[in-house]
Amino acid sequence: MHILLLTLLAATPSPTPSADPAETFYSPGTIGFIMTFFVTAGAVALIFDMVRRIRRVRYRAEISEKLAAEKVASVEEAKPKPKASAAKTKPARPAPPAKPKR
């Protein structure tokens, strides 16, 4: 029986001392701060660049629409206009009534 008891005591490991959580210091340090700063600065630079590119594309689209509208207007202006027939003309507006005297 003593042998069995000694075997059980020898088989159970003794607890290892663990570090006190209050004394443990968790920090990424200076290198972690610098890397975080560069990642953030890169993201901000990418955002500004994308906004600039989107604005440029939008302006180009607006200019191309204006040029197309001007081209259509110049083509329509250059076409000879057919003479208006009597049936399509609007009748002249009647004269307004005279103002009453006071």
CYANA upper distance limits for C-alpha pairs under 8 A (distance plus 0.5 A):
  1 MET  CA      5 LEU  CA      6.78
  2 HIS  CA      6 LEU  CA      6.56
  3 ILE  CA      7 THR  CA      6.53
  4 LEU  CA      8 LEU  CA      6.77
  5 LEU  CA      9 LEU  CA      6.71
  6 LEU  CA     10 ALA  CA      6.50
  7 THR  CA     11 ALA  CA      6.53
  8 LEU  CA     12 THR  CA      6.89
 19 ALA  CA     23 GLU  CA      7.98
 19 ALA  CA     24 THR  CA      7.78
 20 ASP  CA     24 THR  CA      7.13
 28 PRO  CA     32 GLY  CA      5.28
 28 PRO  CA     33 PHE  CA      7.47
 29 GLY  CA     33 PHE  CA      6.91
 30 THR  CA     34 ILE  CA      6.69
 31 ILE  CA     35 MET  CA      6.61
 32 GLY  CA     36 THR  CA      6.60
 33 PHE  CA     37 PHE  CA      6.63
 34 ILE  CA     38 PHE  CA      6.77
 35 MET  CA     39 VAL  CA      6.72
 36 THR  CA     40 THR  CA      6.66
 37 PHE  CA     41 ALA  CA      6.57
 38 PHE  CA     42 GLY  CA      6.51
 39 VAL  CA     43 ALA  CA      6.76
 40 THR  CA     44 VAL  CA      6.78
 41 ALA  CA     45 ALA  CA      6.66
 42 GLY  CA     46 LEU  CA      6.67
 43 ALA  CA     47 ILE  CA      6.75
 44 VAL  CA     48 PHE  CA      6.83
 45 ALA  CA     49 ASP  CA      6.70
 46 LEU  CA     50 MET  CA      6.60
 47 ILE  CA     51 VAL  CA      6.71
 48 PHE  CA     52 ARG  CA      6.74
 49 ASP  CA     53 ARG  CA      6.75
 50 MET  CA     54 ILE  CA      6.62
 51 VAL  CA     55 ARG  CA      6.62
 52 ARG  CA     56 ARG  CA      6.73
 53 ARG  CA     57 VAL  CA      6.79
 54 ILE  CA     58 ARG  CA      6.71
 55 ARG  CA     59 TYR  CA      6.72
 56 ARG  CA     60 ARG  CA      6.74
 57 VAL  CA     61 ALA  CA      6.77
 58 ARG  CA     62 GLU  CA      6.81
 59 TYR  CA     63 ILE  CA      6.71
 60 ARG  CA     64 SER  CA      6.65
 61 ALA  CA     65 GLU  CA      6.71
 62 GLU  CA     66 LYS  CA      6.79
 63 ILE  CA     67 LEU  CA      6.67
 64 SER  CA     68 ALA  CA      6.61
 65 GLU  CA     69 ALA  CA      6.66
 66 LYS  CA     70 GLU  CA      6.65
 67 LEU  CA     71 LYS  CA      6.60
 68 ALA  CA     72 VAL  CA      6.72
 69 ALA  CA     73 ALA  CA      6.62
 70 GLU  CA     74 SER  CA      6.58
 71 LYS  CA     75 VAL  CA      6.68
 72 VAL  CA     76 GLU  CA      6.66
 73 ALA  CA     77 GLU  CA      6.53
 74 SER  CA     78 ALA  CA      6.63
 75 VAL  CA     79 LYS  CA      6.99
 84 ALA  CA     88 LYS  CA      6.99
 84 ALA  CA     89 THR  CA      7.24
 85 SER  CA     89 THR  CA      7.17
